[in-house]
Amino acid sequence: MIRRNSAFSQNGHTDPLIRMLDVAQSYTRRIDWSTLERARAALATTNAFDGAADAKLKLG
């Protein structure tokens, strides 16, 4: 997602940034934020805490 942001900052292309923000909003909407434990479990299940450069969120 950072690569998409650099397209905006370096070239002024807004479409990739808008798509990235749309995916981020959709993802956070799916998380159960009612308790810290539920949110952490959902985030862990979707690989949100994976810090690897090639990490991918499980959105399905």
N, CA, C and O atoms as a GROMACS GRO file, in nm:
protein
  240
    1MET      N    1   0.081  -0.119   0.000
    1MET     CA    2   0.000   0.000   0.000
    1MET      C    3   0.086   0.126   0.000
    1MET      O    4   0.042   0.231  -0.048
    2ILE      N    5   0.205   0.116   0.053
    2ILE     CA    6   0.292   0.233   0.054
    2ILE      C    7   0.333   0.270  -0.089
    2ILE      O    8   0.348   0.388  -0.119
    3ARG      N    9   0.351   0.171  -0.176
    3ARG     CA   10   0.386   0.200  -0.314
    3ARG      C   11   0.277   0.283  -0.382
    3ARG      O   12   0.306   0.373  -0.461
    4ARG      N   13   0.152   0.254  -0.350
    4ARG     CA   14   0.041   0.330  -0.407
    4ARG      C   15   0.045   0.474  -0.359
    4ARG      O   16   0.012   0.566  -0.434
    5ASN      N   17   0.084   0.495  -0.234
    5ASN     CA   18   0.094   0.630  -0.181
    5ASN      C   19   0.206   0.706  -0.250
    5ASN      O   20   0.192   0.826  -0.275
    6SER      N   21   0.315   0.640  -0.282
    6SER     CA   22   0.425   0.709  -0.348
    6SER      C   23   0.385   0.752  -0.489
    6SER      O   24   0.437   0.852  -0.539
    7ALA      N   25   0.295   0.678  -0.555
    7ALA     CA   26   0.247   0.721  -0.688
    7ALA      C   27   0.180   0.856  -0.677
    7ALA      O   28   0.192   0.940  -0.767
    8PHE      N   29   0.108   0.878  -0.569
    8PHE     CA   30   0.043   1.008  -0.548
    8PHE      C   31   0.146   1.116  -0.518
    8PHE      O   32   0.142   1.223  -0.578
    9SER      N   33   0.237   1.089  -0.426
    9SER     CA   34   0.330   1.193  -0.384
    9SER      C   35   0.432   1.227  -0.492
    9SER      O   36   0.478   1.341  -0.500
   10GLN      N   37   0.468   1.131  -0.576
   10GLN     CA   38   0.569   1.157  -0.678
   10GLN      C   39   0.510   1.198  -0.813
   10GLN      O   40   0.571   1.275  -0.887
   11ASN      N   41   0.391   1.146  -0.844
   11ASN     CA   42   0.335   1.170  -0.977
   11ASN      C   43   0.202   1.243  -0.976
   11ASN      O   44   0.152   1.282  -1.081
   12GLY      N   45   0.143   1.261  -0.860
   12GLY     CA   46   0.014   1.327  -0.851
   12GLY      C   47  -0.103   1.239  -0.892
   12GLY      O   48  -0.214   1.289  -0.911
   13HIS      N   49  -0.081   1.108  -0.905
   13HIS     CA   50  -0.189   1.016  -0.941
   13HIS      C   51  -0.269   0.983  -0.816
   13HIS      O   52  -0.218   0.923  -0.722
   14THR      N   53  -0.395   1.022  -0.817
   14THR     CA   54  -0.478   1.004  -0.697
   14THR      C   55  -0.554   0.872  -0.694
   14THR      O   56  -0.590   0.827  -0.585
   15ASP      N   57  -0.578   0.808  -0.807
   15ASP     CA   58  -0.658   0.685  -0.809
   15ASP      C   59  -0.601   0.574  -0.720
   15ASP      O   60  -0.678   0.513  -0.645
   16PRO      N   61  -0.472   0.546  -0.726
   16PRO     CA   62  -0.420   0.441  -0.637
   16PRO      C   63  -0.438   0.473  -0.488
   16PRO      O   64  -0.465   0.384  -0.408
   17LEU      N   65  -0.422   0.599  -0.452
   17LEU     CA   66  -0.440   0.639  -0.313
   17LEU      C   67  -0.586   0.621  -0.270
   17LEU      O   68  -0.613   0.571  -0.161
   18ILE      N   69  -0.678   0.661  -0.356
   18ILE     CA   70  -0.820   0.647  -0.325
   18ILE      C   71  -0.855   0.499  -0.310
   18ILE      O   72  -0.929   0.464  -0.217
   19ARG      N   73  -0.805   0.412  -0.396
   19ARG     CA   74  -0.831   0.268  -0.385
   19ARG      C   75  -0.774   0.212  -0.256
   19ARG      O   76  -0.839   0.131  -0.189
   20MET      N   77  -0.653   0.254  -0.219
   20MET     CA   78  -0.591   0.206  -0.096
   20MET      C   79  -0.672   0.249   0.026
   20MET      O   80  -0.692   0.169   0.118
   21LEU      N   81  -0.718   0.373   0.028
   21LEU     CA   82  -0.799   0.420   0.140
   21LEU      C   83  -0.933   0.348   0.146
   21LEU      O   84  -0.984   0.322   0.254
   22ASP      N   85  -0.991   0.316   0.030
   22ASP     CA   86  -1.117   0.242   0.025
   22ASP      C   87  -1.100   0.102   0.084
   22ASP      O   88  -1.185   0.056   0.160
   23VAL      N   89  -0.991   0.035   0.049
   23VAL     CA   90  -0.963  -0.098   0.104
   23VAL      C   91  -0.939  -0.090   0.254
   23VAL      O   92  -0.988  -0.174   0.329
   24ALA      N   93  -0.866   0.010   0.299
   24ALA     CA   94  -0.839   0.026   0.442
   24ALA      C   95  -0.969   0.051   0.519
   24ALA      O   96  -0.988  -0.004   0.628
   25GLN      N   97  -1.057   0.132   0.465
   25GLN     CA   98  -1.184   0.160   0.531
   25GLN      C   99  -1.271   0.034   0.536
   25GLN      O  100  -1.333   0.005   0.638
   26SER      N  101  -1.276  -0.038   0.427
   26SER     CA  102  -1.354  -0.162   0.423
   26SER      C  103  -1.300  -0.263   0.524
   26SER      O  104  -1.377  -0.330   0.593
   27TYR      N  105  -1.168  -0.274   0.532
   27TYR     CA  106  -1.105  -0.366   0.626
   27TYR      C  107  -1.139  -0.330   0.771
   27TYR      O  108  -1.180  -0.417   0.848
   28THR      N  109  -1.122  -0.205   0.807
   28THR     CA  110  -1.147  -0.166   0.946
   28THR      C  111  -1.295  -0.176   0.982
   28THR      O  112  -1.329  -0.196   1.099
   29ARG      N  113  -1.381  -0.162   0.884
   29ARG     CA  114  -1.525  -0.177   0.908
   29ARG      C  115  -1.560  -0.321   0.946
   29ARG      O  116  -1.655  -0.344   1.020
   30ARG      N  117  -1.484  -0.418   0.897
   30ARG     CA  118  -1.510  -0.560   0.924
   30ARG      C  119  -1.463  -0.606   1.062
   30ARG      O  120  -1.505  -0.712   1.109
   31ILE      N  121  -1.379  -0.530   1.126
   31ILE     CA  122  -1.324  -0.569   1.256
   31ILE      C  123  -1.426  -0.542   1.366
   31ILE      O  124  -1.490  -0.437   1.370
   32ASP      N  125  -1.441  -0.639   1.456
   32ASP     CA  126  -1.528  -0.622   1.573
   32ASP      C  127  -1.448  -0.546   1.679
   32ASP      O  128  -1.360  -0.602   1.743
   33TRP      N  129  -1.480  -0.419   1.696
   33TRP     CA  130  -1.407  -0.332   1.788
   33TRP      C  131  -1.474  -0.324   1.925
   33TRP      O  132  -1.439  -0.238   2.005
   34SER      N  133  -1.570  -0.412   1.953
   34SER     CA  134  -1.647  -0.402   2.078
   34SER      C  135  -1.561  -0.426   2.202
   34SER      O  136  -1.588  -0.369   2.308
   35THR      N  137  -1.459  -0.509   2.190
   35THR     CA  138  -1.364  -0.528   2.300
   35THR      C  139  -1.223  -0.536   2.243
   35THR      O  140  -1.204  -0.568   2.126
   36LEU      N  141  -1.127  -0.507   2.325
   36LEU     CA  142  -0.988  -0.515   2.282
   36LEU      C  143  -0.952  -0.657   2.240
   36LEU      O  144  -0.882  -0.678   2.141
   37GLU      N  145  -1.000  -0.755   2.315
   37GLU     CA  146  -0.968  -0.895   2.286
   37GLU      C  147  -1.022  -0.936   2.150
   37GLU      O  148  -0.952  -1.002   2.072
   38ARG      N  149  -1.146  -0.898   2.120
   38ARG     CA  150  -1.205  -0.934   1.989
   38ARG      C  151  -1.132  -0.863   1.875
   38ARG      O  152  -1.106  -0.923   1.771
   39ALA      N  153  -1.099  -0.738   1.896
   39ALA     CA  154  -1.028  -0.664   1.792
   39ALA      C  155  -0.890  -0.725   1.769
   39ALA      O  156  -0.850  -0.745   1.654
   40ARG      N  157  -0.817  -0.754   1.875
   40ARG     CA  158  -0.685  -0.815   1.860
   40ARG      C  159  -0.693  -0.951   1.791
   40ARG      O  160  -0.609  -0.981   1.706
   41ALA      N  161  -0.792  -1.031   1.826
   41ALA     CA  162  -0.808  -1.163   1.764
   41ALA      C  163  -0.835  -1.149   1.615
   41ALA      O  164  -0.776  -1.220   1.533
   42ALA      N  165  -0.924  -1.058   1.579
   42ALA     CA  166  -0.956  -1.037   1.438
   42ALA      C  167  -0.835  -0.984   1.362
   42ALA      O  168  -0.808  -1.027   1.249
   43LEU      N  169  -0.763  -0.891   1.420
   43LEU     CA  170  -0.644  -0.836   1.357
   43LEU      C  171  -0.537  -0.943   1.339
   43LEU      O  172  -0.471  -0.948   1.235
   44ALA      N  173  -0.518  -1.028   1.440
   44ALA     CA  174  -0.419  -1.136   1.430
   44ALA      C  175  -0.459  -1.236   1.322
   44ALA      O  176  -0.374  -1.283   1.246
   45THR      N  177  -0.587  -1.269   1.315
   45THR     CA  178  -0.636  -1.365   1.216
   45THR      C  179  -0.614  -1.316   1.074
   45THR      O  180  -0.593  -1.396   0.983
   46THR      N  181  -0.620  -1.188   1.054
   46THR     CA  182  -0.604  -1.130   0.920
   46THR      C  183  -0.461  -1.087   0.890
   46THR      O  184  -0.436  -1.020   0.789
   47ASN      N  185  -0.368  -1.124   0.975
   47ASN     CA  186  -0.225  -1.093   0.957
   47ASN      C  187  -0.192  -0.944   0.972
   47ASN      O  188  -0.091  -0.899   0.919
   48ALA      N  189  -0.274  -0.870   1.042
   48ALA     CA  190  -0.249  -0.726   1.057
   48ALA      C  191  -0.121  -0.697   1.135
   48ALA      O  192  -0.063  -0.589   1.119
   49PHE      N  193  -0.076  -0.790   1.217
   49PHE     CA  194   0.044  -0.766   1.297
   49PHE      C  195   0.171  -0.818   1.229
   49PHE      O  196   0.279  -0.808   1.286
   50ASP      N  197   0.158  -0.874   1.110
   50ASP     CA  198   0.273  -0.928   1.038
   50ASP      C  199   0.354  -0.812   0.982
   50ASP      O  200   0.305  -0.739   0.896
   51GLY      N  201   0.474  -0.795   1.029
   51GLY     CA  202   0.557  -0.682   0.988
   51GLY      C  203   0.647  -0.709   0.870
   51GLY      O  204   0.726  -0.622   0.832
   52ALA      N  205   0.637  -0.827   0.809
   52ALA     CA  206   0.723  -0.860   0.696
   52ALA      C  207   0.691  -0.770   0.576
   52ALA      O  208   0.577  -0.729   0.557
   53ALA      N  209   0.792  -0.742   0.497
   53ALA     CA  210   0.775  -0.654   0.381
   53ALA      C  211   0.677  -0.712   0.280
   53ALA      O  212   0.609  -0.638   0.209
   54ASP      N  213   0.668  -0.844   0.273
   54ASP     CA  214   0.578  -0.907   0.177
   54ASP      C  215   0.450  -0.959   0.242
   54ASP      O  216   0.381  -1.043   0.184
   55ALA      N  217   0.417  -0.909   0.361
   55ALA     CA  218   0.297  -0.953   0.432
   55ALA      C  219   0.172  -0.910   0.357
   55ALA      O  220   0.167  -0.804   0.296
   56LYS      N  221   0.071  -0.995   0.363
   56LYS     CA  222  -0.057  -0.966   0.299
   56LYS      C  223  -0.169  -0.984   0.400
   56LYS      O  224  -0.169  -1.081   0.477
   57LEU      N  225  -0.264  -0.894   0.400
   57LEU     CA  226  -0.382  -0.908   0.484
   57LEU      C  227  -0.473  -1.014   0.426
   57LEU      O  228  -0.486  -1.026   0.304
   58LYS      N  229  -0.534  -1.092   0.512
   58LYS     CA  230  -0.634  -1.189   0.470
   58LYS      C  231  -0.770  -1.120   0.481
   58LYS      O  232  -0.823  -1.105   0.590
   59LEU      N  233  -0.824  -1.079   0.369
   59LEU     CA  234  -0.947  -1.002   0.368
   59LEU      C  235  -1.071  -1.087   0.345
   59LEU      O  236  -1.183  -1.037   0.359
   60GLY      N  237  -1.055  -1.212   0.310
   60GLY     CA  238  -1.170  -1.297   0.275
   60GLY      C  239  -1.239  -1.353   0.386
   60GLY      O  240  -1.336  -1.426   0.368
   0.00000   0.00000   0.00000
